[in-house]
Amino acid sequence: MKQPTKQFALCIENVGNEASLILGKVYRIIPDARAAKDDLVRIVDESGEDYLFDKSQFVFVDFPDAVRKKILAIEWAS
């Protein structure tokens, strides 16, 4: 299975989702091809669960491997 090119998204809009998304925070993306067809993205939000959000609420970002691994390690430790 091909890895997604972007694993993280920076929240730039949280109107209506203030309890679930923090502006300026980086969130992990869960690949979901079906959701992507509807301009949605599956994000692990503040509850620790994954939910669908409109992709316009995010800017998709890449990090160097060392940074990506540290972000994922922090997430798994929580």
A tleap script that builds the chain and sets N, CA, C and O, in Angstrom:
source leaprc.protein.ff14SB
mol = sequence {
  NMET LYS GLN PRO THR LYS GLN PHE ALA LEU
  CYS ILE GLU ASN VAL GLY ASN GLU ALA SER
  LEU ILE LEU GLY LYS VAL TYR ARG ILE ILE
  PRO ASP ALA ARG ALA ALA LYS ASP ASP LEU
  VAL ARG ILE VAL ASP GLU SER GLY GLU ASP
  TYR LEU PHE ASP LYS SER GLN PHE VAL PHE
  VAL ASP PHE PRO ASP ALA VAL ARG LYS LYS
  ILE LEU ALA ILE GLU TRP ALA CSER
}
set mol.1.N position { 0.842 -1.180 0.000 }
set mol.1.CA position { 0.000 0.000 0.000 }
set mol.1.C position { 0.888 1.245 0.000 }
set mol.1.O position { 1.852 1.319 0.763 }
set mol.2.N position { 0.577 2.202 -0.833 }
set mol.2.CA position { 1.370 3.419 -0.953 }
set mol.2.C position { 1.132 4.338 0.249 }
set mol.2.O position { -0.005 4.550 0.670 }
set mol.3.N position { 2.228 4.876 0.791 }
set mol.3.CA position { 2.136 5.806 1.911 }
set mol.3.C position { 1.596 7.147 1.408 }
set mol.3.O position { 1.929 7.564 0.299 }
set mol.4.N position { 0.771 7.825 2.205 }
set mol.4.CA position { 0.301 9.151 1.794 }
set mol.4.C position { 1.477 10.124 1.765 }
set mol.4.O position { 2.436 9.975 2.523 }
set mol.5.N position { 1.395 11.113 0.889 }
set mol.5.CA position { 2.488 12.065 0.805 }
set mol.5.C position { 2.467 13.032 1.977 }
set mol.5.O position { 3.515 13.540 2.376 }
set mol.6.N position { 1.304 13.289 2.527 }
set mol.6.CA position { 1.201 14.190 3.668 }
set mol.6.C position { 0.604 13.413 4.841 }
set mol.6.O position { -0.443 12.780 4.712 }
set mol.7.N position { 1.282 13.470 5.982 }
set mol.7.CA position { 0.787 12.783 7.174 }
set mol.7.C position { 0.275 13.747 8.226 }
set mol.7.O position { -0.313 13.334 9.226 }
set mol.8.N position { 0.501 15.047 7.996 }
set mol.8.CA position { 0.144 16.024 9.008 }
set mol.8.C position { -0.567 17.219 8.384 }
set mol.8.O position { -0.353 17.564 7.222 }
set mol.9.N position { -1.425 17.842 9.200 }
set mol.9.CA position { -2.164 19.005 8.754 }
set mol.9.C position { -2.155 20.051 9.857 }
set mol.9.O position { -2.325 19.727 11.032 }
set mol.10.N position { -1.957 21.297 9.476 }
set mol.10.CA position { -1.962 22.420 10.396 }
set mol.10.C position { -3.350 23.045 10.359 }
set mol.10.O position { -3.833 23.420 9.290 }
set mol.11.N position { -3.994 23.159 11.518 }
set mol.11.CA position { -5.341 23.724 11.588 }
set mol.11.C position { -5.285 25.238 11.388 }
set mol.11.O position { -4.583 25.942 12.114 }
set mol.12.N position { -6.033 25.731 10.396 }
set mol.12.CA position { -6.101 27.167 10.141 }
set mol.12.C position { -7.513 27.710 10.329 }
set mol.12.O position { -7.727 28.917 10.214 }
set mol.13.N position { -8.482 26.837 10.616 }
set mol.13.CA position { -9.877 27.247 10.804 }
set mol.13.C position { -10.563 26.228 11.704 }
set mol.13.O position { -10.500 25.028 11.439 }
set mol.14.N position { -11.217 26.693 12.767 }
set mol.14.CA position { -11.899 25.745 13.654 }
set mol.14.C position { -13.315 26.167 14.021 }
set mol.14.O position { -13.883 25.635 14.975 }
set mol.15.N position { -13.900 27.117 13.284 }
set mol.15.CA position { -15.259 27.578 13.576 }
set mol.15.C position { -16.215 26.386 13.554 }
set mol.15.O position { -16.280 25.641 12.576 }
set mol.16.N position { -16.946 26.225 14.640 }
set mol.16.CA position { -17.875 25.104 14.776 }
set mol.16.C position { -17.227 23.857 15.353 }
set mol.16.O position { -17.918 22.902 15.710 }
set mol.17.N position { -15.921 23.861 15.445 }
set mol.17.CA position { -15.178 22.707 15.972 }
set mol.17.C position { -14.157 23.143 17.022 }
set mol.17.O position { -13.097 22.529 17.149 }
set mol.18.N position { -14.468 24.191 17.767 }
set mol.18.CA position { -13.505 24.771 18.704 }
set mol.18.C position { -13.035 23.777 19.768 }
set mol.18.O position { -11.887 23.843 20.207 }
set mol.19.N position { -13.906 22.864 20.185 }
set mol.19.CA position { -13.517 21.876 21.203 }
set mol.19.C position { -12.684 20.746 20.606 }
set mol.19.O position { -11.961 20.058 21.327 }
set mol.20.N position { -12.782 20.554 19.305 }
set mol.20.CA position { -12.095 19.442 18.642 }
set mol.20.C position { -10.774 19.821 17.994 }
set mol.20.O position { -9.872 18.992 17.868 }
set mol.21.N position { -10.666 21.093 17.580 }
set mol.21.CA position { -9.486 21.541 16.840 }
set mol.21.C position { -8.936 22.825 17.442 }
set mol.21.O position { -9.695 23.737 17.772 }
set mol.22.N position { -7.631 22.895 17.582 }
set mol.22.CA position { -6.965 24.090 18.089 }
set mol.22.C position { -6.252 24.771 16.925 }
set mol.22.O position { -5.462 24.152 16.213 }
set mol.23.N position { -6.548 26.056 16.749 }
set mol.23.CA position { -5.890 26.809 15.685 }
set mol.23.C position { -4.379 26.754 15.849 }
set mol.23.O position { -3.862 26.918 16.954 }
set mol.24.N position { -3.677 26.524 14.755 }
set mol.24.CA position { -2.223 26.499 14.766 }
set mol.24.C position { -1.605 25.186 15.201 }
set mol.24.O position { -0.382 25.045 15.198 }
set mol.25.N position { -2.432 24.227 15.575 }
set mol.25.CA position { -1.904 22.935 16.009 }
set mol.25.C position { -1.758 21.992 14.812 }
set mol.25.O position { -2.552 22.021 13.872 }
set mol.26.N position { -0.729 21.164 14.878 }
set mol.26.CA position { -0.504 20.151 13.843 }
set mol.26.C position { -1.213 18.871 14.261 }
set mol.26.O position { -1.056 18.403 15.389 }
set mol.27.N position { -1.997 18.305 13.338 }
set mol.27.CA position { -2.752 17.071 13.584 }
set mol.27.C position { -2.297 15.982 12.624 }
set mol.27.O position { -1.854 16.254 11.508 }
set mol.28.N position { -2.417 14.753 13.083 }
set mol.28.CA position { -2.085 13.598 12.243 }
set mol.28.C position { -3.262 13.281 11.330 }
set mol.28.O position { -4.420 13.330 11.745 }
set mol.29.N position { -2.946 12.958 10.089 }
set mol.29.CA position { -3.944 12.567 9.093 }
set mol.29.C position { -4.026 11.051 9.038 }
set mol.29.O position { -3.004 10.364 9.034 }
set mol.30.N position { -5.242 10.535 8.996 }
set mol.30.CA position { -5.487 9.115 8.752 }
set mol.30.C position { -5.924 9.006 7.283 }
set mol.30.O position { -6.939 9.593 6.907 }
set mol.31.N position { -5.188 8.274 6.456 }
set mol.31.CA position { -5.568 8.175 5.043 }
set mol.31.C position { -6.993 7.656 4.871 }
set mol.31.O position { -7.381 6.669 5.497 }
set mol.32.N position { -7.769 8.325 4.022 }
set mol.32.CA position { -9.150 7.939 3.748 }
set mol.32.C position { -9.499 8.428 2.347 }
set mol.32.O position { -9.958 9.556 2.169 }
set mol.33.N position { -9.277 7.572 1.361 }
set mol.33.CA position { -9.480 7.938 -0.045 }
set mol.33.C position { -10.935 8.302 -0.334 }
set mol.33.O position { -11.205 9.211 -1.120 }
set mol.34.N position { -11.857 7.605 0.291 }
set mol.34.CA position { -13.281 7.894 0.056 }
set mol.34.C position { -13.642 9.296 0.558 }
set mol.34.O position { -14.347 10.041 -0.123 }
set mol.35.N position { -13.161 9.647 1.742 }
set mol.35.CA position { -13.427 10.977 2.295 }
set mol.35.C position { -12.795 12.060 1.420 }
set mol.35.O position { -13.391 13.117 1.211 }
set mol.36.N position { -11.604 11.800 0.916 }
set mol.36.CA position { -10.899 12.780 0.087 }
set mol.36.C position { -11.702 13.143 -1.154 }
set mol.36.O position { -11.622 14.273 -1.634 }
set mol.37.N position { -12.467 12.206 -1.670 }
set mol.37.CA position { -13.303 12.475 -2.849 }
set mol.37.C position { -14.369 13.525 -2.548 }
set mol.37.O position { -14.861 14.197 -3.455 }
set mol.38.N position { -14.721 13.662 -1.275 }
set mol.38.CA position { -15.722 14.644 -0.851 }
set mol.38.C position { -15.081 15.866 -0.195 }
set mol.38.O position { -15.746 16.603 0.533 }
set mol.39.N position { -13.785 16.080 -0.455 }
set mol.39.CA position { -13.026 17.198 0.111 }
set mol.39.C position { -12.986 17.183 1.633 }
set mol.39.O position { -12.983 18.229 2.281 }
set mol.40.N position { -12.957 15.981 2.186 }
set mol.40.CA position { -12.845 15.806 3.628 }
set mol.40.C position { -11.508 15.158 3.951 }
set mol.40.O position { -10.897 14.505 3.105 }
set mol.41.N position { -11.070 15.345 5.174 }
set mol.41.CA position { -9.836 14.729 5.636 }
set mol.41.C position { -10.104 14.124 7.012 }
set mol.41.O position { -10.796 14.716 7.841 }
set mol.42.N position { -9.547 12.939 7.240 }
set mol.42.CA position { -9.728 12.257 8.527 }
set mol.42.C position { -8.558 12.656 9.422 }
set mol.42.O position { -7.397 12.385 9.116 }
set mol.43.N position { -8.894 13.307 10.535 }
set mol.43.CA position { -7.911 13.881 11.462 }
set mol.43.C position { -8.097 13.277 12.839 }
set mol.43.O position { -9.227 13.068 13.280 }
set mol.44.N position { -6.991 12.992 13.529 }
set mol.44.CA position { -7.046 12.615 14.940 }
set mol.44.C position { -7.124 13.929 15.710 }
set mol.44.O position { -6.150 14.679 15.776 }
set mol.45.N position { -8.306 14.205 16.298 }
set mol.45.CA position { -8.537 15.504 16.929 }
set mol.45.C position { -8.204 15.496 18.418 }
set mol.45.O position { -7.545 14.577 18.905 }
set mol.46.N position { -8.652 16.509 19.134 }
set mol.46.CA position { -8.336 16.664 20.553 }
set mol.46.C position { -8.882 15.547 21.435 }
set mol.46.O position { -8.381 15.331 22.539 }
set mol.47.N position { -9.904 14.836 20.963 }
set mol.47.CA position { -10.460 13.722 21.739 }
set mol.47.C position { -9.574 12.483 21.637 }
set mol.47.O position { -9.737 11.529 22.398 }
set mol.48.N position { -8.630 12.505 20.685 }
set mol.48.CA position { -7.782 11.340 20.450 }
set mol.48.C position { -8.393 10.362 19.459 }
set mol.48.O position { -7.792 9.338 19.133 }
set mol.49.N position { -9.577 10.679 18.988 }
set mol.49.CA position { -10.267 9.859 17.992 }
set mol.49.C position { -10.143 10.519 16.624 }
set mol.49.O position { -9.841 11.708 16.523 }
set mol.50.N position { -10.378 9.742 15.579 }
set mol.50.CA position { -10.318 10.322 14.241 }
set mol.50.C position { -11.727 10.644 13.742 }
set mol.50.O position { -12.661 9.854 13.883 }
set mol.51.N position { -11.840 11.837 13.154 }
set mol.51.CA position { -13.104 12.328 12.613 }
set mol.51.C position { -12.840 13.007 11.283 }
set mol.51.O position { -11.710 13.383 10.971 }
set mol.52.N position { -13.908 13.159 10.499 }
set mol.52.CA position { -13.801 13.834 9.217 }
set mol.52.C position { -14.024 15.332 9.397 }
set mol.52.O position { -14.943 15.765 10.093 }
set mol.53.N position { -13.161 16.108 8.754 }
set mol.53.CA position { -13.276 17.562 8.744 }
set mol.53.C position { -13.096 18.033 7.316 }
set mol.53.O position { -12.491 17.342 6.496 }
set mol.54.N position { -13.623 19.213 7.022 }
set mol.54.CA position { -13.444 19.803 5.703 }
set mol.54.C position { -11.965 20.140 5.511 }
set mol.54.O position { -11.336 20.728 6.391 }
set mol.55.N position { -11.423 19.767 4.369 }
set mol.55.CA position { -9.987 19.975 4.147 }
set mol.55.C position { -9.617 21.449 4.097 }
set mol.55.O position { -8.447 21.792 4.265 }
set mol.56.N position { -10.592 22.329 3.871 }
set mol.56.CA position { -10.293 23.765 3.837 }
set mol.56.C position { -9.903 24.307 5.216 }
set mol.56.O position { -9.428 25.437 5.323 }
set mol.57.N position { -10.099 23.514 6.259 }
set mol.57.CA position { -9.742 23.925 7.613 }
set mol.57.C position { -8.255 23.705 7.913 }
set mol.57.O position { -7.785 24.032 9.003 }
set mol.58.N position { -7.522 23.154 6.951 }
set mol.58.CA position { -6.140 22.751 7.190 }
set mol.58.C position { -5.218 23.150 6.059 }
set mol.58.O position { -5.643 23.336 4.918 }
set mol.59.N position { -3.951 23.278 6.398 }
set mol.59.CA position { -2.862 23.354 5.431 }
set mol.59.C position { -2.059 22.087 5.659 }
set mol.59.O position { -1.696 21.774 6.793 }
set mol.60.N position { -1.783 21.368 4.606 }
set mol.60.CA position { -1.087 20.087 4.716 }
set mol.60.C position { 0.409 20.313 4.677 }
set mol.60.O position { 0.919 21.056 3.837 }
set mol.61.N position { 1.115 19.656 5.606 }
set mol.61.CA position { 2.537 19.932 5.790 }
set mol.61.C position { 3.363 18.654 5.770 }
set mol.61.O position { 2.892 17.570 6.112 }
set mol.62.N position { 4.602 18.825 5.359 }
set mol.62.CA position { 5.608 17.765 5.408 }
set mol.62.C position { 6.670 18.178 6.406 }
set mol.62.O position { 6.945 19.365 6.583 }
set mol.63.N position { 7.259 17.201 7.048 }
set mol.63.CA position { 8.371 17.442 7.956 }
set mol.63.C position { 9.497 16.494 7.586 }
set mol.63.O position { 9.248 15.435 7.010 }
set mol.64.N position { 10.726 16.856 7.906 }
set mol.64.CA position { 11.830 15.915 7.722 }
set mol.64.C position { 11.557 14.651 8.550 }
set mol.64.O position { 10.835 14.702 9.545 }
set mol.65.N position { 12.132 13.530 8.137 }
set mol.65.CA position { 11.881 12.257 8.818 }
set mol.65.C position { 12.120 12.318 10.316 }
set mol.65.O position { 11.330 11.766 11.082 }
set mol.66.N position { 13.177 12.967 10.753 }
set mol.66.CA position { 13.487 13.035 12.186 }
set mol.66.C position { 12.380 13.754 12.952 }
set mol.66.O position { 12.019 13.335 14.052 }
set mol.67.N position { 11.837 14.828 12.385 }
set mol.67.CA position { 10.760 15.580 13.034 }
set mol.67.C position { 9.485 14.753 13.036 }
set mol.67.O position { 8.792 14.677 14.051 }
set mol.68.N position { 9.174 14.135 11.905 }
set mol.68.CA position { 7.977 13.300 11.799 }
set mol.68.C position { 7.996 12.199 12.851 }
set mol.68.O position { 6.988 11.954 13.514 }
set mol.69.N position { 9.129 11.542 13.005 }
set mol.69.CA position { 9.246 10.458 13.989 }
set mol.69.C position { 9.046 10.968 15.405 }
set mol.69.O position { 8.421 10.294 16.224 }
set mol.70.N position { 9.575 12.167 15.707 }
set mol.70.CA position { 9.398 12.733 17.052 }
set mol.70.C position { 7.941 13.098 17.298 }
set mol.70.O position { 7.432 12.870 18.396 }
set mol.71.N position { 7.263 13.655 16.312 }
set mol.71.CA position { 5.842 13.981 16.476 }
set mol.71.C position { 5.041 12.724 16.747 }
set mol.71.O position { 4.209 12.697 17.654 }
set mol.72.N position { 5.284 11.688 15.968 }
set mol.72.CA position { 4.550 10.428 16.159 }
set mol.72.C position { 4.869 9.800 17.508 }
set mol.72.O position { 3.984 9.232 18.148 }
set mol.73.N position { 6.125 9.893 17.951 }
set mol.73.CA position { 6.507 9.341 19.258 }
set mol.73.C position { 5.793 10.070 20.386 }
set mol.73.O position { 5.368 9.447 21.358 }
set mol.74.N position { 5.659 11.384 20.263 }
set mol.74.CA position { 4.931 12.158 21.284 }
set mol.74.C position { 3.479 11.714 21.319 }
set mol.74.O position { 2.907 11.520 22.392 }
set mol.75.N position { 2.892 11.555 20.160 }
set mol.75.CA position { 1.485 11.140 20.080 }
set mol.75.C position { 1.285 9.755 20.716 }
set mol.75.O position { 0.334 9.542 21.467 }
set mol.76.N position { 2.180 8.829 20.410 }
set mol.76.CA position { 2.032 7.460 20.930 }
set mol.76.C position { 2.273 7.404 22.424 }
set mol.76.O position { 1.741 6.522 23.098 }
set mol.77.N position { 3.071 8.333 22.963 }
set mol.77.CA position { 3.359 8.347 24.395 }
set mol.77.C position { 2.182 8.885 25.200 }
set mol.77.O position { 2.073 8.620 26.397 }
set mol.78.N position { 1.296 9.643 24.542 }
set mol.78.CA position { 0.169 10.235 25.268 }
set mol.78.C position { -0.930 9.253 25.548 }
set mol.78.O position { -1.940 9.613 26.152 }
savepdb mol mol.pdb
quit
